[in-house]
Amino acid sequence: MKIRAGYDIAFECAQNVTMVVLLSVHPSREKDLVTPQRIELPPGVAARQGLDPFGNVWTRLLAPAGRLEIRTDFLINDSGLPDEVAPGAQQCAVHDLPDDVLPFLYGSRYCDTQKLSDLAWSLFGPVIDGWERVHAICDYVHNRIQFGYHNARCDRTASEGHLEQAGVCRDFAHLAVTLCRCMNIPARYCTGYLGDIGVPKDPAPMDFSAWFEVFLDGRWFTFDARHNVPRIGRIVIARGRDAADVAISTQFGNAWLTRFGVVTEEVESREYEAAA
């Protein structure tokens, strides 16, 4: 299947502002691109790209005072399969974890493991380790937090989300990641496109989504505590320890987000070409 994806974002800048944005498809999905993915910037705004320590593509630019518009629109191949389910996947002993996986056991800015460790062991210690334990954590988080865009808050930690029982997709992911790490299961935060493919259409405006991955049986598996069912058509943009590592934009000055539109939908190539 083919998916059309993209965004139309605008900032209002009080003065010239250096910005770093994570708005490109993750390198692991570049091979699936059917059309080029180009970040469109206003004339005269130069940008350069590179990779951060987690392998995500960053774009650095100097935004001029006034309105800055950033757009992209592309077509990508997708398997059309839902997230993999592997009930027999086993948890790895901490001593045997690869060096590059170990950091995803540590606490981080929004994943305050020290505050939730006792709770995690009391709830999930009796559960069979591995896949079943992660599944139990997803069930718990899914039922614990009430989703609502009006509940969004950019500085909410996992323990605060647990206490407040409200949030958006990033809060579901932060709490699930934190509880997994408390149980010695490496977990990393993911952000990207997730359209309503294979499920009833959500009437709320499309947004980037957050989910997480855990390391079992020597590889990474996708989980989503907000939706709590396997989904079709995820397009990863970035992975990190938590949302602080994968912010769509980091501004070094005053810049306010004034428009934020995201599209993700299944299409036929001919439909896309006609629309383009």
Contacts in CASP RR format, 6 or more apart in sequence:
PFRMAT RR
TARGET T0000
AUTHOR 0000-0000-0000
METHOD contacts of the structure
MODEL  1
MKIRAGYDIAFECAQNVTMVVLLSVHPSREKDLVTPQRIELPPGVAARQG
LDPFGNVWTRLLAPAGRLEIRTDFLINDSGLPDEVAPGAQQCAVHDLPDD
VLPFLYGSRYCDTQKLSDLAWSLFGPVIDGWERVHAICDYVHNRIQFGYH
NARCDRTASEGHLEQAGVCRDFAHLAVTLCRCMNIPARYCTGYLGDIGVP
KDPAPMDFSAWFEVFLDGRWFTFDARHNVPRIGRIVIARGRDAADVAIST
QFGNAWLTRFGVVTEEVESREYEAAA
1 77 0 8 1.000
1 78 0 8 1.000
1 79 0 8 1.000
1 80 0 8 1.000
1 197 0 8 1.000
1 266 0 8 1.000
2 34 0 8 1.000
2 75 0 8 1.000
2 76 0 8 1.000
2 77 0 8 1.000
2 78 0 8 1.000
2 266 0 8 1.000
2 267 0 8 1.000
2 268 0 8 1.000
2 269 0 8 1.000
2 272 0 8 1.000
3 75 0 8 1.000
3 76 0 8 1.000
3 77 0 8 1.000
3 78 0 8 1.000
3 193 0 8 1.000
3 197 0 8 1.000
3 233 0 8 1.000
3 235 0 8 1.000
3 264 0 8 1.000
3 265 0 8 1.000
3 266 0 8 1.000
3 267 0 8 1.000
4 73 0 8 1.000
4 74 0 8 1.000
4 75 0 8 1.000
4 263 0 8 1.000
4 264 0 8 1.000
4 265 0 8 1.000
4 266 0 8 1.000
4 267 0 8 1.000
4 272 0 8 1.000
4 275 0 8 1.000
5 73 0 8 1.000
5 74 0 8 1.000
5 75 0 8 1.000
5 76 0 8 1.000
5 193 0 8 1.000
5 235 0 8 1.000
5 263 0 8 1.000
5 264 0 8 1.000
5 265 0 8 1.000
6 71 0 8 1.000
6 72 0 8 1.000
6 73 0 8 1.000
6 74 0 8 1.000
6 193 0 8 1.000
6 262 0 8 1.000
6 263 0 8 1.000
6 264 0 8 1.000
7 23 0 8 1.000
7 70 0 8 1.000
7 71 0 8 1.000
7 72 0 8 1.000
7 208 0 8 1.000
7 260 0 8 1.000
7 261 0 8 1.000
7 262 0 8 1.000
7 263 0 8 1.000
8 69 0 8 1.000
8 70 0 8 1.000
8 71 0 8 1.000
8 259 0 8 1.000
8 261 0 8 1.000
9 23 0 8 1.000
9 69 0 8 1.000
9 70 0 8 1.000
9 71 0 8 1.000
9 248 0 8 1.000
9 257 0 8 1.000
9 259 0 8 1.000
9 260 0 8 1.000
9 261 0 8 1.000
10 67 0 8 1.000
10 68 0 8 1.000
10 69 0 8 1.000
10 70 0 8 1.000
10 257 0 8 1.000
10 258 0 8 1.000
10 259 0 8 1.000
10 260 0 8 1.000
11 19 0 8 1.000
11 63 0 8 1.000
11 67 0 8 1.000
11 68 0 8 1.000
11 70 0 8 1.000
11 249 0 8 1.000
11 251 0 8 1.000
11 255 0 8 1.000
11 256 0 8 1.000
11 257 0 8 1.000
11 258 0 8 1.000
12 66 0 8 1.000
12 67 0 8 1.000
12 68 0 8 1.000
12 255 0 8 1.000
12 256 0 8 1.000
12 258 0 8 1.000
13 63 0 8 1.000
13 64 0 8 1.000
13 65 0 8 1.000
13 66 0 8 1.000
13 67 0 8 1.000
13 68 0 8 1.000
13 253 0 8 1.000
13 254 0 8 1.000
13 255 0 8 1.000
14 65 0 8 1.000
14 66 0 8 1.000
14 253 0 8 1.000
14 254 0 8 1.000
14 255 0 8 1.000
15 65 0 8 1.000
15 253 0 8 1.000
15 254 0 8 1.000
16 62 0 8 1.000
16 63 0 8 1.000
16 64 0 8 1.000
16 65 0 8 1.000
17 62 0 8 1.000
17 63 0 8 1.000
17 251 0 8 1.000
17 252 0 8 1.000
17 253 0 8 1.000
17 254 0 8 1.000
17 255 0 8 1.000
18 60 0 8 1.000
18 61 0 8 1.000
18 62 0 8 1.000
18 63 0 8 1.000
18 251 0 8 1.000
18 252 0 8 1.000
18 253 0 8 1.000
19 60 0 8 1.000
19 61 0 8 1.000
19 62 0 8 1.000
19 63 0 8 1.000
19 68 0 8 1.000
19 249 0 8 1.000
19 250 0 8 1.000
19 251 0 8 1.000
19 252 0 8 1.000
19 255 0 8 1.000
20 58 0 8 1.000
20 59 0 8 1.000
20 60 0 8 1.000
20 249 0 8 1.000
20 250 0 8 1.000
21 39 0 8 1.000
21 58 0 8 1.000
21 59 0 8 1.000
21 61 0 8 1.000
21 70 0 8 1.000
21 248 0 8 1.000
21 249 0 8 1.000
21 250 0 8 1.000
22 52 0 8 1.000
22 56 0 8 1.000
22 57 0 8 1.000
22 58 0 8 1.000
22 59 0 8 1.000
22 191 0 8 1.000
22 237 0 8 1.000
22 238 0 8 1.000
22 246 0 8 1.000
22 247 0 8 1.000
22 248 0 8 1.000
22 249 0 8 1.000
23 39 0 8 1.000
23 59 0 8 1.000
23 70 0 8 1.000
23 72 0 8 1.000
23 237 0 8 1.000
23 248 0 8 1.000
23 249 0 8 1.000
24 37 0 8 1.000
24 39 0 8 1.000
24 49 0 8 1.000
24 57 0 8 1.000
24 59 0 8 1.000
24 237 0 8 1.000
25 33 0 8 1.000
25 37 0 8 1.000
25 57 0 8 1.000
25 74 0 8 1.000
25 76 0 8 1.000
25 235 0 8 1.000
25 236 0 8 1.000
25 237 0 8 1.000
26 55 0 8 1.000
26 56 0 8 1.000
26 57 0 8 1.000
26 236 0 8 1.000
26 237 0 8 1.000
26 238 0 8 1.000
26 239 0 8 1.000
27 51 0 8 1.000
27 55 0 8 1.000
27 57 0 8 1.000
28 236 0 8 1.000
29 76 0 8 1.000
29 235 0 8 1.000
29 236 0 8 1.000
30 37 0 8 1.000
32 76 0 8 1.000
32 77 0 8 1.000
32 78 0 8 1.000
33 74 0 8 1.000
33 75 0 8 1.000
33 76 0 8 1.000
33 77 0 8 1.000
34 74 0 8 1.000
34 75 0 8 1.000
34 76 0 8 1.000
34 77 0 8 1.000
34 269 0 8 1.000
35 74 0 8 1.000
35 75 0 8 1.000
35 272 0 8 1.000
36 74 0 8 1.000
37 72 0 8 1.000
37 74 0 8 1.000
38 72 0 8 1.000
38 74 0 8 1.000
39 47 0 8 1.000
39 59 0 8 1.000
39 70 0 8 1.000
39 71 0 8 1.000
39 72 0 8 1.000
40 69 0 8 1.000
40 70 0 8 1.000
40 71 0 8 1.000
40 72 0 8 1.000
41 47 0 8 1.000
41 61 0 8 1.000
41 68 0 8 1.000
41 69 0 8 1.000
41 70 0 8 1.000
42 64 0 8 1.000
42 68 0 8 1.000
42 69 0 8 1.000
45 61 0 8 1.000
45 62 0 8 1.000
45 63 0 8 1.000
45 64 0 8 1.000
45 68 0 8 1.000
46 61 0 8 1.000
46 62 0 8 1.000
47 59 0 8 1.000
47 60 0 8 1.000
47 61 0 8 1.000
48 59 0 8 1.000
48 60 0 8 1.000
48 61 0 8 1.000
49 57 0 8 1.000
49 58 0 8 1.000
49 59 0 8 1.000
49 60 0 8 1.000
50 57 0 8 1.000
50 58 0 8 1.000
50 59 0 8 1.000
50 60 0 8 1.000
51 57 0 8 1.000
51 58 0 8 1.000
52 58 0 8 1.000
52 245 0 8 1.000
54 238 0 8 1.000
54 239 0 8 1.000
54 240 0 8 1.000
54 245 0 8 1.000
54 246 0 8 1.000
55 239 0 8 1.000
56 237 0 8 1.000
56 238 0 8 1.000
56 239 0 8 1.000
56 240 0 8 1.000
56 246 0 8 1.000
63 251 0 8 1.000
63 255 0 8 1.000
67 258 0 8 1.000
68 255 0 8 1.000
69 259 0 8 1.000
73 263 0 8 1.000
73 276 0 8 1.000
75 267 0 8 1.000
75 269 0 8 1.000
75 272 0 8 1.000
76 235 0 8 1.000
78 232 0 8 1.000
78 233 0 8 1.000
78 235 0 8 1.000
80 197 0 8 1.000
80 232 0 8 1.000
80 233 0 8 1.000
81 232 0 8 1.000
82 230 0 8 1.000
82 231 0 8 1.000
82 232 0 8 1.000
83 221 0 8 1.000
83 222 0 8 1.000
83 223 0 8 1.000
83 224 0 8 1.000
83 230 0 8 1.000
83 231 0 8 1.000
83 234 0 8 1.000
84 221 0 8 1.000
84 222 0 8 1.000
84 230 0 8 1.000
85 230 0 8 1.000
86 131 0 8 1.000
86 216 0 8 1.000
86 217 0 8 1.000
86 221 0 8 1.000
87 131 0 8 1.000
87 132 0 8 1.000
87 135 0 8 1.000
88 130 0 8 1.000
88 131 0 8 1.000
88 217 0 8 1.000
89 130 0 8 1.000
89 131 0 8 1.000
89 216 0 8 1.000
89 217 0 8 1.000
89 221 0 8 1.000
90 129 0 8 1.000
90 130 0 8 1.000
90 131 0 8 1.000
90 216 0 8 1.000
90 217 0 8 1.000
91 129 0 8 1.000
91 130 0 8 1.000
91 133 0 8 1.000
91 184 0 8 1.000
91 185 0 8 1.000
91 216 0 8 1.000
92 186 0 8 1.000
92 215 0 8 1.000
92 216 0 8 1.000
92 217 0 8 1.000
92 218 0 8 1.000
94 102 0 8 1.000
94 105 0 8 1.000
94 184 0 8 1.000
97 105 0 8 1.000
97 186 0 8 1.000
97 215 0 8 1.000
101 186 0 8 1.000
101 215 0 8 1.000
102 186 0 8 1.000
103 241 0 8 1.000
104 181 0 8 1.000
104 186 0 8 1.000
104 187 0 8 1.000
104 188 0 8 1.000
104 215 0 8 1.000
104 240 0 8 1.000
104 241 0 8 1.000
105 181 0 8 1.000
105 184 0 8 1.000
105 185 0 8 1.000
105 186 0 8 1.000
106 113 0 8 1.000
106 181 0 8 1.000
106 241 0 8 1.000
107 113 0 8 1.000
107 114 0 8 1.000
107 178 0 8 1.000
107 181 0 8 1.000
107 241 0 8 1.000
108 241 0 8 1.000
108 242 0 8 1.000
108 244 0 8 1.000
108 245 0 8 1.000
109 157 0 8 1.000
109 241 0 8 1.000
109 242 0 8 1.000
109 244 0 8 1.000
110 156 0 8 1.000
110 157 0 8 1.000
110 158 0 8 1.000
110 174 0 8 1.000
110 242 0 8 1.000
110 243 0 8 1.000
110 244 0 8 1.000
111 157 0 8 1.000
111 158 0 8 1.000
111 174 0 8 1.000
111 177 0 8 1.000
111 178 0 8 1.000
111 181 0 8 1.000
111 189 0 8 1.000
111 241 0 8 1.000
111 242 0 8 1.000
112 157 0 8 1.000
112 158 0 8 1.000
112 159 0 8 1.000
112 178 0 8 1.000
113 178 0 8 1.000
113 181 0 8 1.000
113 182 0 8 1.000
115 157 0 8 1.000
115 158 0 8 1.000
115 159 0 8 1.000
116 158 0 8 1.000
116 159 0 8 1.000
116 162 0 8 1.000
116 178 0 8 1.000
116 179 0 8 1.000
116 182 0 8 1.000
117 182 0 8 1.000
119 162 0 8 1.000
119 179 0 8 1.000
119 182 0 8 1.000
120 178 0 8 1.000
120 179 0 8 1.000
120 182 0 8 1.000
120 183 0 8 1.000
121 182 0 8 1.000
121 183 0 8 1.000
123 136 0 8 1.000
123 140 0 8 1.000
123 179 0 8 1.000
124 133 0 8 1.000
124 136 0 8 1.000
124 137 0 8 1.000
124 140 0 8 1.000
124 179 0 8 1.000
124 183 0 8 1.000
125 133 0 8 1.000
125 183 0 8 1.000
127 133 0 8 1.000
127 136 0 8 1.000
129 183 0 8 1.000
129 185 0 8 1.000
130 185 0 8 1.000
130 216 0 8 1.000
131 216 0 8 1.000
131 221 0 8 1.000
133 183 0 8 1.000
133 185 0 8 1.000
134 180 0 8 1.000
134 185 0 8 1.000
134 214 0 8 1.000
134 216 0 8 1.000
134 221 0 8 1.000
134 223 0 8 1.000
135 223 0 8 1.000
137 176 0 8 1.000
137 179 0 8 1.000
137 180 0 8 1.000
137 183 0 8 1.000
137 225 0 8 1.000
138 176 0 8 1.000
138 223 0 8 1.000
138 224 0 8 1.000
138 225 0 8 1.000
138 228 0 8 1.000
139 228 0 8 1.000
140 179 0 8 1.000
141 172 0 8 1.000
141 175 0 8 1.000
141 176 0 8 1.000
141 179 0 8 1.000
141 225 0 8 1.000
142 172 0 8 1.000
142 225 0 8 1.000
142 226 0 8 1.000
142 228 0 8 1.000
144 162 0 8 1.000
144 165 0 8 1.000
144 175 0 8 1.000
145 161 0 8 1.000
145 162 0 8 1.000
145 165 0 8 1.000
145 166 0 8 1.000
145 167 0 8 1.000
145 171 0 8 1.000
145 172 0 8 1.000
145 175 0 8 1.000
145 225 0 8 1.000
145 226 0 8 1.000
146 165 0 8 1.000
146 166 0 8 1.000
146 167 0 8 1.000
147 167 0 8 1.000
147 168 0 8 1.000
147 169 0 8 1.000
147 172 0 8 1.000
147 226 0 8 1.000
148 166 0 8 1.000
148 167 0 8 1.000
148 168 0 8 1.000
149 168 0 8 1.000
149 204 0 8 1.000
151 164 0 8 1.000
151 166 0 8 1.000
151 167 0 8 1.000
151 168 0 8 1.000
151 171 0 8 1.000
152 167 0 8 1.000
152 168 0 8 1.000
153 167 0 8 1.000
156 164 0 8 1.000
156 167 0 8 1.000
156 171 0 8 1.000
156 174 0 8 1.000
157 174 0 8 1.000
158 171 0 8 1.000
158 174 0 8 1.000
158 175 0 8 1.000
158 177 0 8 1.000
158 178 0 8 1.000
158 179 0 8 1.000
159 178 0 8 1.000
161 167 0 8 1.000
161 171 0 8 1.000
161 174 0 8 1.000
161 175 0 8 1.000
162 175 0 8 1.000
168 210 0 8 1.000
169 209 0 8 1.000
169 210 0 8 1.000
169 211 0 8 1.000
169 226 0 8 1.000
170 189 0 8 1.000
170 210 0 8 1.000
170 243 0 8 1.000
172 210 0 8 1.000
172 224 0 8 1.000
172 225 0 8 1.000
172 226 0 8 1.000
173 189 0 8 1.000
173 190 0 8 1.000
173 210 0 8 1.000
173 211 0 8 1.000
173 212 0 8 1.000
173 225 0 8 1.000
173 226 0 8 1.000
173 243 0 8 1.000
174 189 0 8 1.000
174 242 0 8 1.000
174 243 0 8 1.000
175 225 0 8 1.000
176 187 0 8 1.000
176 212 0 8 1.000
176 223 0 8 1.000
176 225 0 8 1.000
177 187 0 8 1.000
177 188 0 8 1.000
177 189 0 8 1.000
177 212 0 8 1.000
177 242 0 8 1.000
180 186 0 8 1.000
180 187 0 8 1.000
180 212 0 8 1.000
180 214 0 8 1.000
181 187 0 8 1.000
185 214 0 8 1.000
185 215 0 8 1.000
185 216 0 8 1.000
186 214 0 8 1.000
186 215 0 8 1.000
187 212 0 8 1.000
187 213 0 8 1.000
187 214 0 8 1.000
187 215 0 8 1.000
188 212 0 8 1.000
188 213 0 8 1.000
188 220 0 8 1.000
188 239 0 8 1.000
188 240 0 8 1.000
188 241 0 8 1.000
189 210 0 8 1.000
189 212 0 8 1.000
189 239 0 8 1.000
189 240 0 8 1.000
189 241 0 8 1.000
189 242 0 8 1.000
189 243 0 8 1.000
189 245 0 8 1.000
189 246 0 8 1.000
190 210 0 8 1.000
190 211 0 8 1.000
190 212 0 8 1.000
190 213 0 8 1.000
190 222 0 8 1.000
190 236 0 8 1.000
190 238 0 8 1.000
190 239 0 8 1.000
190 240 0 8 1.000
190 246 0 8 1.000
191 208 0 8 1.000
191 209 0 8 1.000
191 210 0 8 1.000
191 236 0 8 1.000
191 237 0 8 1.000
191 238 0 8 1.000
191 239 0 8 1.000
191 243 0 8 1.000
191 246 0 8 1.000
191 248 0 8 1.000
192 208 0 8 1.000
192 209 0 8 1.000
192 210 0 8 1.000
192 234 0 8 1.000
192 235 0 8 1.000
192 236 0 8 1.000
192 237 0 8 1.000
192 238 0 8 1.000
193 208 0 8 1.000
193 209 0 8 1.000
193 233 0 8 1.000
193 234 0 8 1.000
193 235 0 8 1.000
193 237 0 8 1.000
193 262 0 8 1.000
193 264 0 8 1.000
194 209 0 8 1.000
194 211 0 8 1.000
194 231 0 8 1.000
194 233 0 8 1.000
194 234 0 8 1.000
194 235 0 8 1.000
194 264 0 8 1.000
195 206 0 8 1.000
195 209 0 8 1.000
195 233 0 8 1.000
195 264 0 8 1.000
195 265 0 8 1.000
196 202 0 8 1.000
197 231 0 8 1.000
197 232 0 8 1.000
197 233 0 8 1.000
197 264 0 8 1.000
197 265 0 8 1.000
197 266 0 8 1.000
198 232 0 8 1.000
199 231 0 8 1.000
205 261 0 8 1.000
205 262 0 8 1.000
206 261 0 8 1.000
206 262 0 8 1.000
206 263 0 8 1.000
206 264 0 8 1.000
207 260 0 8 1.000
207 261 0 8 1.000
207 262 0 8 1.000
208 237 0 8 1.000
208 248 0 8 1.000
208 262 0 8 1.000
209 226 0 8 1.000
209 234 0 8 1.000
210 226 0 8 1.000
210 243 0 8 1.000
211 222 0 8 1.000
211 223 0 8 1.000
211 224 0 8 1.000
211 225 0 8 1.000
211 226 0 8 1.000
211 234 0 8 1.000
212 222 0 8 1.000
212 223 0 8 1.000
212 224 0 8 1.000
212 225 0 8 1.000
213 220 0 8 1.000
213 221 0 8 1.000
213 222 0 8 1.000
213 223 0 8 1.000
213 239 0 8 1.000
214 220 0 8 1.000
214 221 0 8 1.000
214 223 0 8 1.000
215 221 0 8 1.000
222 234 0 8 1.000
224 231 0 8 1.000
233 264 0 8 1.000
235 264 0 8 1.000
237 246 0 8 1.000
237 248 0 8 1.000
238 245 0 8 1.000
238 246 0 8 1.000
239 245 0 8 1.000
239 246 0 8 1.000
240 246 0 8 1.000
249 255 0 8 1.000
249 257 0 8 1.000
END
